[in-house]
Amino acid sequence: MAKLILDLEYDFDFLLIGISCHVADYRLSWSLNKHFDIDLERLKDIDFQLDKKTQGFFSFYSFNEEESHTIINLISNRSSEGYLVPEMKQMDYFLQYWGPFSNTEFKYFNQQIRGLSVVLTSLIIDPLELKSKHNLLF
């Protein structure tokens, strides 16, 4: 009997910003909400298996605007057990943007985030270049 192997390709059709800051997740969320007039809500933490023995819990905030088909997620990169994306240890949070945005608009969006008083720096990241990019799909 022949084996059938299913080969899946995941869709990384989101834009990604890495954010470095030394404030708690709720403070960063509040600053983003206030500056961009959005409503990031705290949802259940992401429970992620870091390795065979270690489980990590990462804070997760989300905003869904159905009119413009936009979803913004704010995910912590650090837990007490390790990193969600280990090759980006210098980033404290990741902001995922699912929706219509031109590259110019997204660069401006990143500049606005970088200008927040609680943010040390932010940078646009190509999720396809990350070794652990699958950790950002949930």
Beta strands, then each sheet from edge to edge (+ up, - down):
strand 1: 15-20
strand 2: 41-49
strand 3: 55-65
strand 4: 70-76
strand 5: 78-79
strand 6: 82-83
strand 7: 93-98
strand 8: 121-125
sheet 1: 2+ 3- 4+ 7- 1+ 8-
sheet 2: 5+ 6-
end
